[in-house]
């Protein structure tokens, strides 16, 4: 498996797991769902860190699609190389940092990590041109 695909898999499992802090916050704050709460979709109140955990998960889901598409296109086009491997690694680590600093509410590092992830997307796209 290429480094690009390996980091695509790492990013997939990271993205797929980012719901866990939010649900942990929900259970710690409000307890388990009651049968009525399964029917009523009104969100239950959680502390700010729980809201940030939810937003971090949604942000990761949104960022995953273009990353995955580019890595798959690069792989299918036979254009994987050291540069695409580098940008794939950068994207994964930027998204991991983004999630953690989002949970902790660190404003400037959050923006920086998001921007680095976007630059990685641009770097991957550039390799296709």
N, C-alpha and C positions, 0 to 999 in steps of 0.2 A: 504494500500500500504506500502511495506517495505521502510525503509530509503534508501536502495540501489536504489530501483526503483524511489523513489522521487528525489534523486540526479542525477539519469540518466535523468529524465525529466528536471530538472533544467539545466543540462549540454546541453541537446538537444536544449532548447530554447536559451541558451547563444550562442551556436555554430551557431544556425540558425539566430541569430541577429547580429553577428559580421560583416556582410557586410555593415551595416548601416553607420558606421563612414567613410568607404571608399567612399561610394556613396555620402554622405554629402560633403566630401572633393572634389569629382569630380564636383558636382554641384556648390559649393562655388567657385571653381577655374575656371571652364570652362563653367558654365551654363548648361542648359539642352541639351541633345543630339539632334542633327539635324537629319532629315531623312537619310542623307548620312552616318552619324556616326553609325547608326544601321546596315548598310550594311558593312562598313569598320571596321574590328575588331581591328585596330591599337589602342593601348592604348593612351589616352590623357595624357599629362604631369600633374602631381600633385606634391605638396610639399612632402618632405620626410616623414612627419607624415602620409600622405595619403598612401604612398607606404608601410609604416610599418603597417598601418591598414589593408591593403589588405593581407599582409603576415601573420599578426596575425590571420585573418580569415582562410586562407588556412592551417595554422599550426593547428588551432583548429579542422578543419574538419579532418585532418590526425590523430590527437590524439583521436578523438571521437570514431572511429571504434573499436579499441581494447578495450577501456573502455566499450563501449556499449555491445560488445560481451561477455566480462567477467561478467558484471553485469547480463545479461540475462542468461548466463550459470549457474551462481551461483543461480539465482532465480529458474530456472528450475530443478536444481539438489537439491534444498532444503537445500542449504548450507549457506544461508544468516544468519548472526549473528552480534554481536556487532562489531567485527573486520572488517567485510566487509562493514558495515555501516560507520565505521570510515574512511576506505580507500576511500569509495565513496564520503564522504564529503570532504576529503583532496583533492581528484582529482578535484572536482568542484571548490573549493576555489583557488587551485593552477592555474587552467586554467583561472579563472577570473583575478587573479593577473597578470598572464602571458600576457593576452591581454592588460591590462592597462599599464603595464611597457613597453610592446612592442610599443604601440602607442607613449609613451613619450620618447622612446629610451634610457631606463635605462639598461645599459648592464649587470651588474652582477646580479641584481634582476631578470632579464629576464631568465638568465641561471639557477638561483636557483629555480625559480618557475617552469620552465620546468622540471628540475630534480626531484623536489618534486612530480610533476604529474606522472612522470615515476615510481618513487618509489611506488606511490599509485597503479599503474597498477601491479607492481610486487607483492605488498601486496595482491591484489585481486587474482592474479594467485596463489600465495602461498596457499591461502585458499581452492583452488580447488584440490590441491595435496593430 
